[in-house]
């Protein structure tokens, strides 16, 4: 199962979800897909969409997934890394009015450069094509980074 999460921000993240649907339609993704779509206005017959999950449900889906496709929220990314999952992160882009600034892009680039995740921001399909061969670096950091990043993000917003 592939778990997709785009967070719970009020503006949704349609660009990411549509790219996932394209990957299913084109036959790149052959496994079952379960997507946590938050406020994203989206329906499909291609996979199961769930607006919101409890924290326990969220962690259970990550645990069961063979891979995770996520927005670039620090909590989602670090939960997937901690679980040892092959992860593709798609940053919300300021230029597309998806985010107030590009802090998500910076986070994704840094983690991809460290080989923890794959960067799917510019092309989810290109990242997906690398996923099978990708061996993510195990979490080797203190997990307090999530609270530090969340505090920073809240101060910027």
C-alpha positions in Angstrom: 0.0 0.0 0.0 1.2 3.5 -0.8 0.2 6.1 1.8 -0.2 9.7 0.5 -0.6 12.6 2.9 -1.1 16.3 2.0 -1.7 17.6 5.5 -4.6 19.6 6.8 -3.9 23.1 5.7 -7.1 25.0 4.7 -5.9 25.6 1.1 -5.4 21.8 0.3 -2.8 20.5 -2.0 -4.5 19.6 -5.3 -1.3 19.6 -7.4 0.2 16.7 -5.4 -3.0 14.7 -5.4 -3.6 15.1 -9.1 0.0 13.9 -9.8 -0.7 10.8 -7.6 -3.8 10.1 -9.7 -1.8 10.4 -12.9 0.7 7.9 -11.6 -2.1 5.4 -10.9 -3.7 6.1 -14.3 -0.5 5.6 -16.2 0.2 2.4 -14.3 3.3 3.6 -12.4 1.6 2.9 -9.1 0.2 -0.6 -9.1 -0.4 -0.9 -5.3 -3.4 0.2 -3.4 -3.3 3.9 -2.6 -4.8 5.5 0.5 -4.6 9.3 0.6 -5.2 11.6 3.5 -6.4 14.7 1.6 -7.4 17.2 4.3 -9.2 20.2 2.8 -8.1 19.3 -0.8 -11.3 19.4 -3.0 -10.8 16.1 -4.8 -12.6 12.9 -5.6 -11.5 9.9 -7.6 -12.3 6.3 -8.3 -8.6 5.4 -8.5 -7.8 5.3 -4.8 -9.3 5.8 -1.4 -9.4 9.4 -0.1 -9.8 10.2 3.6 -10.0 13.8 4.7 -8.6 13.6 8.2 -7.0 11.0 10.4 -6.2 10.7 14.1 -2.5 10.7 15.0 -2.7 7.0 15.7 -4.4 6.3 12.4 -1.8 8.4 10.6 1.1 6.5 12.2 -0.6 3.2 11.5 -0.9 4.0 7.7 2.7 5.0 7.6 3.6 1.8 9.4 1.7 -0.4 6.9 2.9 1.5 3.8 5.5 0.2 1.4 6.2 3.9 0.5 5.0 7.3 1.5 4.2 10.3 -0.7 3.9 13.4 1.4 3.6 17.1 1.4 6.7 18.7 3.0 5.3 19.2 6.4 8.0 18.4 8.9 5.8 16.1 11.0 4.8 14.0 8.1 8.3 13.7 6.6 10.0 12.9 9.9 7.4 10.3 10.8 8.0 8.5 7.5 11.8 8.7 7.9 11.6 7.4 11.5 9.5 4.5 10.3 12.2 3.7 7.7 9.9 4.2 4.7 10.9 5.1 1.2 9.5 8.6 1.1 8.9 11.1 -1.7 8.1 14.7 -0.5 6.4 17.3 -2.6 6.9 20.9 -1.3 4.2 23.4 -1.6 5.5 26.3 -3.8 5.2 30.0 -3.0 5.2 30.8 -6.8 2.0 28.7 -7.1 0.4 30.4 -4.1 0.5 27.1 -2.2 2.6 28.5 0.7 3.5 31.9 2.1 7.2 31.2 1.4 9.5 28.4 0.2 10.6 26.9 3.6 9.2 23.5 2.5 11.4 23.5 -0.6 14.5 24.2 1.6 13.5 21.3 3.9 13.0 18.9 1.0 16.2 19.8 -0.7 18.2 19.4 2.5 16.7 16.0 3.3 17.0 14.7 -0.3 20.7 15.8 -0.3 21.2 13.7 2.8 19.5 10.7 1.1 16.7 10.5 3.6 14.0 11.1 1.0 13.4 11.7 -2.7 12.3 15.2 -3.9 9.2 15.1 -5.9 8.5 18.8 -5.9 9.2 19.4 -9.6 8.1 16.0 -10.8 6.5 13.3 -8.8 6.8 10.9 -11.7 10.6 11.4 -11.9 10.9 10.8 -8.2 8.6 7.7 -8.4 10.8 6.2 -11.2 13.8 6.4 -8.7 11.9 4.9 -5.8 12.5 1.2 -6.4 16.3 1.6 -6.4 16.2 4.2 -3.6 17.7 3.1 -0.2 16.9 5.8 2.3 19.4 6.7 5.0 18.0 5.6 8.4 17.0 8.3 10.9 20.2 9.3 12.7 19.0 12.5 14.3 17.3 13.6 17.4 13.6 13.9 16.9 13.3 17.2 18.6 13.8 18.7 15.1 10.1 18.4 14.5 9.2 20.7 17.4 11.9 23.1 16.4 10.7 23.2 12.8 7.1 23.5 13.8 7.9 26.5 16.1 9.9 28.1 13.3 7.1 27.6 10.8 4.5 29.0 13.1 6.7 32.1 13.7 6.9 32.6 9.9 3.2 32.2 9.3 
